[in-house]
């Protein structure tokens, strides 16, 4: 039996308390199958010797692996033919967060971390302890049990007698009727309409902000896109699309800046000073309005050095 993965056919949350890491297959022949990750290393792929075999011709025999580091699983692409895609982004290696969607070939999994704190488990423990106590008392003599039962019946009889004597005469009771405030239906309808209108306005504003953010993203105005997605999250802090686009925009911004720095260095080493200046100017454009960013300052410094190498006065290189 594979000790690295426990396979279940039910998506139901485990009853036993503890922390669980699992993959849920969302499509294909194994749709609905749940894989509980137990091992330090879990291999996924089309091969027979994998921990999680995938019935998908678009996957490689050893497609990807999951490695547990501390309390987190990290997924790595094992140079597969079609790669590993996380939340619509192709990656080589990435630490997984709960809710991430993993695509291997055509097969999609959802990664989840469950921290189960089930009060029923605590109750079961209490019942088990009670049962143990009852088992320990099985050796009590029958005569002692009979004596306890007799005392119990006598006690119950006395209690019922006292309650009967203390009961008031129904005719002497005075009913205290509480006045129930009537609901103004018209006022209630107005409040409900206002709430519905407010919810609709919030949803419309969210759609507008996300569309604006995506437009800025496509035009590579990443900071403006980040601002739009942040505004959307102020309106709805748990909005999944806004959170996803915000993460992707920040990642794309960092990648673009790093790419331009590498290109500028390569061009400078090849004595292509003008081309290197263009790449540094591209960094300034990406960070427009954020002059305090260290990467902005580094690009400015690079341009000044290029001016010296080209025999130009400071400020002659203009970034349009």
C-alpha positions in Angstrom: 0.0 0.0 0.0 1.3 3.5 -0.9 2.2 5.3 2.4 2.7 8.6 0.7 -0.9 9.1 -0.4 -4.3 7.9 1.0 -7.0 7.7 -1.6 -10.7 8.4 -0.8 -13.8 8.5 -2.9 -15.6 10.9 -0.7 -15.0 14.7 -0.6 -16.4 14.9 2.9 -14.2 16.6 5.6 -12.4 14.1 7.8 -14.0 13.5 11.2 -10.8 13.0 13.1 -9.1 16.2 14.4 -5.8 17.2 12.8 -4.2 19.0 9.8 -4.7 17.5 6.3 -3.2 18.3 2.9 -5.2 16.9 -0.1 -5.7 17.1 -3.8 -9.2 16.8 -5.3 -9.5 15.6 -8.9 -11.9 17.9 -10.7 -12.2 16.2 -14.1 -11.3 13.2 -16.2 -11.6 9.5 -15.3 -10.7 10.1 -11.6 -13.1 13.0 -11.1 -14.1 13.3 -7.5 -11.2 11.2 -6.2 -9.5 12.7 -3.1 -5.8 12.2 -2.5 -4.6 12.9 1.1 -0.9 13.7 1.0 1.2 11.9 3.7 4.7 11.6 2.5 7.6 14.0 2.2 7.7 13.4 -1.5 4.7 12.6 -3.8 5.2 11.8 -7.5 2.5 12.5 -10.0 2.3 11.2 -13.6 1.1 8.7 -16.1 3.6 6.0 -15.0 2.6 3.0 -12.9 5.2 3.7 -10.2 3.9 7.2 -9.4 2.2 7.9 -6.0 -0.7 9.6 -7.9 -1.3 8.0 -11.3 -3.0 10.2 -13.8 -5.1 8.6 -16.6 -4.3 11.4 -19.1 -2.3 10.9 -22.4 -1.2 14.6 -22.2 0.7 14.0 -19.0 4.3 12.6 -18.8 5.2 9.4 -17.0 6.8 11.4 -14.3 5.2 14.8 -14.7 5.5 16.6 -11.4 6.5 16.1 -7.8 5.2 17.5 -4.5 7.8 18.0 -1.7 6.8 18.9 1.8 8.9 21.7 3.4 7.9 22.4 7.0 4.1 22.8 6.8 3.9 23.5 3.1 4.0 21.5 -0.1 6.0 22.8 -3.1 5.3 21.5 -6.6 8.0 21.2 -9.2 7.8 20.4 -12.9 9.9 17.4 -13.8 10.6 18.6 -17.3 7.3 17.4 -18.5 6.2 17.8 -22.1 3.1 20.0 -21.4 4.3 21.7 -18.2 2.6 22.5 -14.9 0.0 25.2 -14.7 -1.1 26.8 -11.4 -4.1 29.2 -11.5 -3.6 29.6 -15.3 0.1 30.5 -14.9 2.8 28.1 -16.2 5.5 27.5 -13.5 8.6 25.5 -12.9 8.3 25.5 -9.1 5.8 27.0 -6.6 4.7 26.7 -3.0 1.1 25.8 -2.9 -1.7 27.7 -1.1 -5.1 26.3 -0.3 -7.5 26.8 -3.2 -4.8 26.6 -5.9 -5.8 24.9 -9.1 -3.2 22.6 -10.6 -3.4 21.5 -14.2 -1.3 18.6 -15.4 -2.0 17.8 -19.1 -5.8 18.1 -19.2 -6.3 17.0 -15.7 -7.1 19.6 -13.0 -6.7 19.2 -9.2 -7.7 21.5 -6.4 -5.2 21.8 -3.5 -6.6 22.2 0.0 -5.2 22.5 3.5 -7.7 21.4 6.2 -7.3 22.1 9.9 -10.1 20.0 11.4 -11.3 20.8 14.8 -14.4 18.7 15.1 -16.3 19.0 18.4 -17.9 15.6 17.7 -14.5 14.0 18.1 -14.2 15.6 21.5 -17.6 14.2 22.4 -16.7 10.8 21.2 -13.6 10.9 23.5 -15.8 11.9 26.4 -18.2 9.0 25.7 -15.3 6.6 25.5 -14.0 7.8 28.9 -17.5 7.4 30.3 -17.7 3.9 28.9 -14.4 3.0 30.5 -15.6 4.3 33.8 -18.8 2.2 33.5 -16.7 -0.9 32.7 -14.7 -0.4 35.8 -17.9 -0.4 37.9 -19.1 -3.8 36.6 -17.9 -5.6 39.6 -20.2 -3.8 42.1 -22.4 -6.3 44.0 -26.1 -6.8 42.9 -27.4 -5.9 46.3 -25.6 -2.5 46.3 -27.2 -1.8 42.8 -30.7 -2.6 44.2 -30.2 -0.4 47.1 -29.2 2.6 44.9 -32.3 2.0 42.6 -34.6 2.0 45.6 -33.1 5.2 47.0 -33.4 6.8 43.5 -37.2 6.0 43.3 -37.8 7.4 46.8 -36.0 10.6 45.9 -37.9 11.0 42.7 -41.2 10.5 44.5 -40.4 13.2 47.1 -39.5 15.7 44.4 -42.7 15.1 42.5 -44.7 15.6 45.7 -43.0 18.9 46.5 -43.6 20.2 43.0 -47.3 19.2 43.2 -47.8 21.1 46.4 -46.0 24.2 45.2 -48.1 24.4 42.0 -50.3 27.4 41.8 -54.0 27.3 41.3 -54.5 27.8 37.6 -57.4 30.2 38.3 -55.2 32.4 40.4 -52.6 32.8 37.6 -52.6 36.1 35.9 -51.4 35.9 32.3 -48.9 38.6 31.4 -49.3 39.3 27.8 -46.4 41.0 26.2 -47.1 43.5 23.5 -45.6 42.5 20.3 -44.6 45.5 18.2 -46.2 45.4 14.8 -44.0 45.6 11.7 -44.5 48.4 9.4 -44.5 46.4 6.1 -44.0 49.5 4.0 -41.0 50.6 5.9 -39.5 47.1 5.8 -40.0 46.9 2.0 -38.2 50.3 1.6 -35.3 49.2 3.7 -35.0 45.9 1.7 -35.1 47.8 -1.6 -32.3 50.2 -0.4 -30.2 47.2 0.6 -30.8 45.5 -2.8 -29.9 48.7 -4.6 -26.7 49.1 -2.5 -25.6 45.5 -3.2 -26.3 46.0 -6.9 -24.2 49.2 -6.9 -21.3 47.5 -5.1 -21.4 44.6 -7.6 -21.4 47.1 -10.6 -18.5 49.0 -9.1 -16.6 45.8 -8.6 -17.0 44.8 -12.2 -15.9 48.3 -13.3 -12.8 48.3 -11.2 -11.8 44.8 -12.3 -12.3 45.6 -16.0 -10.2 48.8 -15.6 -7.5 46.8 -13.8 -7.4 44.2 -16.6 -7.2 47.0 -19.2 -4.2 48.6 -17.4 -2.7 45.1 -17.0 -2.9 44.5 -20.8 -1.2 47.8 -21.4 1.5 47.0 -18.9 0.5 49.8 -16.6 1.0 47.4 -13.7 0.9 49.9 -10.8 -2.3 51.3 -12.1 -3.8 47.8 -12.4 -2.7 47.0 -8.8 -4.4 50.2 -7.6 -7.7 49.2 -9.3 -7.6 45.6 -7.8 -6.9 47.0 -4.4 -9.9 49.3 -4.7 -12.0 46.3 -5.6 -10.8 44.5 -2.5 -11.7 47.4 -0.3 -15.3 47.1 -1.6 -15.2 43.3 -1.1 -12.2 42.0 0.9 -12.8 38.4 0.0 -13.4 38.8 -3.7 -11.6 35.9 -5.3 -11.2 37.3 -8.8 -9.8 40.6 -7.5 -7.3 38.7 -5.2 -6.2 36.5 -8.1 -5.6 39.3 -10.6 -3.8 41.3 -7.9 -1.4 38.5 -7.2 -0.9 37.8 -10.9 -0.2 41.6 -11.7 2.4 41.9 -8.9 4.1 38.7 -10.2 4.1 40.0 -13.8 5.4 43.4 -12.8 8.4 41.8 -11.0 9.1 39.5 -14.0 9.0 42.4 -16.5 11.4 44.5 -14.4 13.8 41.6 -13.9 13.7 40.8 -17.6 14.6 44.4 -18.5 17.4 44.5 -16.0 18.9 41.3 -17.5 18.4 42.6 -21.1 20.1 46.0 -20.2 23.1 44.2 -18.6 23.5 41.9 -21.6 23.3 44.8 -24.1 25.8 46.9 -22.0 28.3 44.0 -21.9 27.9 43.7 -25.7 28.7 47.5 -25.9 25.2 48.2 -27.2 24.8 51.3 -25.0 21.8 52.8 -26.7 19.9 49.6 -26.5 20.9 49.2 -22.8 19.6 52.7 -22.2 16.2 51.8 -23.8 15.9 48.8 -21.5 16.6 50.9 -18.4 14.1 53.5 -19.6 11.5 50.7 -19.9 12.1 50.0 -16.2 11.4 53.7 -15.4 8.2 53.6 -17.3 7.0 50.5 -15.4 7.8 52.2 -12.1 6.4 55.6 -13.2 5.2 57.5 -10.1 7.2 55.3 -7.7 10.6 57.0 -7.7 11.3 55.8 -4.2 11.4 52.2 -5.4 15.0 50.8 -5.2 14.7 49.4 -8.7 13.8 52.9 -10.1 16.9 54.3 -8.4 19.1 51.5 -9.8 17.8 52.1 -13.4 18.6 55.9 -13.0 22.1 55.0 -11.8 22.6 52.7 -14.8 21.5 55.4 -17.3 24.1 57.9 -15.7 26.8 55.3 -16.2 25.8 54.7 -19.8 26.0 58.5 -20.4 29.6 58.5 -19.1 30.5 55.5 -21.3 29.0 57.2 -24.4 30.8 60.5 -23.6 27.5 62.3 -23.0 26.6 65.0 -20.4 24.4 63.9 -17.5 20.7 64.1 -18.5 21.3 63.9 -22.2 19.6 60.4 -22.4 15.9 61.2 -22.4 13.4 58.4 -21.6 10.3 59.2 -23.6 
